[in-house]
Structure formats: structure tokens, C-alpha cells
């Protein structure tokens, strides 16, 4: 079984909704409101286990999901285009792609602003100075403004894994040890 297929389907669904929402907001000159709403929605998804349960559990009916997401969107003060998109997604039982939708919308907004997002995974949290130096180095390399999406994975032991678009730079100790282990296997 190909395990990448469900993820691919989800990202495809999210991409279509994100593109439609983004283009409507751009045509209505509401991108600033959309950016703020997407950031708020992303934070809500990160912070609320109940919201994550609502969008992913098949226990909730289409109608219950629709009413709940409409109430949440109204309470958060999300822009109309985003409220409507979420309502349509609930009606079509597509709320499970909400995390991918948020990422897609963030990418479209950043691209429109001439920015690129770099996903950075480090063995321990980066300091502000390290983040600033990394942003400067990446900006020079890609020729665009860079925003960091940082996370911590202690299993890296040390170093960084940086992904910008389709490029990945892995300077982690874990990767170097794996490489050394493969080299030792070839010799012995």
C-alpha cells in the first residue's frame, strides 16, 4: 500500500480550497485580513485539541461540523472569505484538511509578498541571534525575504535540518552518524 497517497489527496484538496480562498481575497484586496485570519486559525488548531477533534472525527455529523466551525469562525472574527470557505469545507466533509489549508494559504500569502518560508528543525531551540543570522544567510541564498518555521527535534543530537522549497540542507549530527554507519557497512 502506498502510504503517501492519502497525504497527497489531502494536500491536493487543501491546495484547491486554498487557491480559491486566496484568489477571492486577493481580488477583493483583503489579503491583510486573510493573513491575520489564517494566523489566528493556525494558532487555534495548535492550541485546541477540541478543534482538532472536531475537524478529524467522523463522529460529528456534517451539520454539527458546519454549525461548530461557523460559530468558531464568527467568534474568532475570521474574514468573510475564510468563513465561507470553511463552511463549504464542512458541507463537503473536507474539514480534515484544515491544517494543510492553513499551510497552503500561508505559503500563497508569503509568495504574494515575495517571501519564502524555511522550515528549520534544530536539536535545541535557536536563539534570536542564531535565527537572525540564519534568516540573513538564507535570504542572500534564495534572493527573497525569508521567514522561519522553527521546531525542535532532540533526536538530531546537534546541527540543523533546513528546508526551503524543494531544497533540504541536513547538517545534523544524526545524519552524519547515519552516513558514517553506511560507509562502515560498505567497507566491512
C-alpha positions as CSV (number, residue, x, y, z in Angstrom):
1,X,0.0,0.0,0.0
2,X,1.3,3.5,-0.9
3,X,1.1,5.5,2.3
4,X,1.8,8.8,0.6
5,X,-1.4,8.6,-1.3
6,X,-3.8,9.8,1.5
7,X,-1.4,12.7,2.3
8,X,-1.2,13.6,-1.4
9,X,-5.0,13.5,-1.7
10,X,-5.3,15.8,1.4
11,X,-2.8,18.3,0.2
12,X,-4.5,18.3,-3.2
13,X,-7.9,19.1,-1.7
14,X,-6.3,21.7,0.6
15,X,-4.5,23.3,-2.4
16,X,-7.7,23.7,-4.3
17,X,-9.6,25.4,-1.4
18,X,-6.5,27.5,-0.5
19,X,-6.2,28.7,-4.1
20,X,-9.9,29.7,-4.3
21,X,-9.9,31.4,-0.9
22,X,-6.6,33.3,-1.7
23,X,-7.7,34.4,-5.2
24,X,-11.1,35.7,-3.9
25,X,-9.3,37.6,-1.1
26,X,-6.7,39.0,-3.5
27,X,-9.4,40.1,-5.9
28,X,-11.3,41.8,-3.0
29,X,-8.0,43.3,-1.8
30,X,-8.4,41.6,1.6
31,X,-5.1,39.8,1.8
32,X,-4.1,41.5,5.0
33,X,-7.3,40.4,6.7
34,X,-6.9,36.9,5.3
35,X,-3.3,36.7,6.6
36,X,-4.4,37.7,10.1
37,X,-7.3,35.2,10.0
38,X,-5.1,32.3,8.8
39,X,-2.6,33.0,11.5
40,X,-5.4,33.0,14.1
41,X,-6.8,29.8,12.7
42,X,-3.4,28.2,12.7
43,X,-2.9,29.1,16.4
44,X,-6.3,27.8,17.3
45,X,-5.5,24.5,15.6
46,X,-2.2,24.3,17.5
47,X,-3.8,25.2,20.9
48,X,-7.1,23.4,20.8
49,X,-7.4,19.6,20.9
50,X,-11.2,20.0,20.8
51,X,-10.9,21.8,17.4
52,X,-8.6,19.2,16.1
53,X,-11.0,16.5,17.2
54,X,-14.0,18.4,15.6
55,X,-12.3,18.5,12.2
56,X,-11.0,15.0,12.1
57,X,-13.6,12.8,14.0
58,X,-16.2,11.0,11.8
59,X,-18.5,11.0,14.9
60,X,-19.6,14.6,14.2
61,X,-22.3,14.9,11.5
62,X,-21.9,17.3,8.6
63,X,-24.4,19.6,10.1
64,X,-22.8,19.6,13.5
65,X,-19.4,20.3,12.0
66,X,-20.8,23.1,9.9
67,X,-22.5,24.8,12.9
68,X,-19.5,24.4,15.1
69,X,-17.0,25.8,12.5
70,X,-19.3,28.7,11.7
71,X,-19.6,29.5,15.4
72,X,-15.8,29.3,15.8
73,X,-15.2,31.4,12.8
74,X,-17.6,34.1,14.0
75,X,-16.2,34.1,17.5
76,X,-12.6,34.5,16.1
77,X,-13.7,37.2,13.7
78,X,-12.3,35.5,10.7
79,X,-12.7,37.3,7.3
80,X,-15.8,36.5,5.3
81,X,-14.0,34.7,2.5
82,X,-12.4,32.3,5.1
83,X,-15.7,31.8,6.9
84,X,-17.4,30.9,3.6
85,X,-14.5,28.6,2.7
86,X,-14.7,26.8,6.0
87,X,-18.5,26.5,5.7
88,X,-18.1,24.9,2.2
89,X,-15.4,22.6,3.5
90,X,-17.7,21.5,6.4
91,X,-20.6,20.9,3.9
92,X,-18.4,18.7,1.8
93,X,-16.9,16.9,4.8
94,X,-13.4,18.3,4.0
95,X,-12.5,19.9,7.3
96,X,-10.0,17.2,8.0
97,X,-7.6,19.1,5.6
98,X,-7.7,22.3,7.6
99,X,-4.1,22.0,8.8
100,X,-2.9,21.7,5.2
101,X,-5.2,24.5,4.2
102,X,-3.6,26.8,6.7
103,X,-0.1,25.9,5.5
104,X,-1.1,26.3,1.8
105,X,-2.7,29.7,2.5
106,X,0.4,30.9,4.4
107,X,2.6,29.8,1.5
108,X,0.4,31.6,-1.1
109,X,0.3,34.8,1.0
110,X,4.1,34.7,1.6
111,X,4.7,34.1,-2.1
112,X,2.5,37.0,-3.0
113,X,4.6,39.2,-0.6
114,X,7.8,38.0,-2.2
115,X,8.7,35.9,0.9
116,X,9.6,32.3,1.3
117,X,9.2,30.1,4.4
118,X,12.1,28.0,5.6
119,X,11.3,25.0,7.8
120,X,14.1,24.7,10.3
121,X,14.4,21.7,12.7
122,X,17.1,22.0,15.3
123,X,18.4,19.9,18.2
124,X,17.6,22.7,20.6
125,X,15.7,26.0,20.3
126,X,17.5,28.6,18.3
127,X,18.4,31.9,20.0
128,X,17.2,35.2,18.4
129,X,20.8,35.9,17.2
130,X,21.0,32.5,15.5
131,X,17.6,33.0,13.9
132,X,18.7,36.4,12.6
133,X,21.9,35.0,11.2
134,X,20.1,32.1,9.6
135,X,17.4,34.4,8.0
136,X,20.2,36.7,6.6
137,X,22.1,33.7,5.1
138,X,19.0,32.1,3.6
139,X,17.8,35.5,2.3
140,X,21.1,36.0,0.5
141,X,21.0,32.5,-0.9
142,X,17.4,32.5,-2.2
143,X,17.1,36.2,-3.1
144,X,13.9,36.7,-1.2
145,X,12.8,37.6,2.3
146,X,12.7,34.5,4.5
147,X,10.5,33.7,7.4
148,X,11.4,30.8,9.7
149,X,9.1,28.0,10.8
150,X,11.2,26.6,13.6
151,X,10.8,23.3,15.5
152,X,12.9,21.3,17.9
153,X,13.8,17.6,17.5
154,X,16.3,16.5,20.2
155,X,17.0,13.2,18.3
156,X,19.1,15.3,15.8
157,X,21.8,15.4,18.6
158,X,23.1,18.7,17.1
159,X,23.0,20.8,13.9
160,X,20.1,21.8,11.7
161,X,17.8,20.5,9.0
162,X,16.7,23.4,6.8
163,X,14.1,23.0,4.1
164,X,13.4,25.9,1.6
165,X,11.0,25.0,-1.1
166,X,12.3,21.7,-2.6
167,X,15.8,22.1,-1.2
168,X,16.9,20.5,2.0
169,X,20.2,21.0,3.9
170,X,20.8,18.5,6.6
171,X,23.8,19.3,8.9
172,X,22.6,17.3,11.8
173,X,24.9,15.0,13.8
174,X,22.2,12.3,13.4
175,X,22.5,12.4,9.6
176,X,26.3,12.5,9.8
177,X,26.3,9.4,12.0
178,X,23.9,7.6,9.7
179,X,26.2,8.5,6.7
180,X,29.2,7.2,8.6
181,X,27.3,4.0,9.6
182,X,26.5,3.4,5.9
183,X,30.1,4.0,4.9
184,X,31.3,1.5,7.5
185,X,28.8,-1.1,6.2
186,X,30.3,-0.7,2.7
187,X,33.8,-1.2,3.9
188,X,33.2,-4.2,6.2
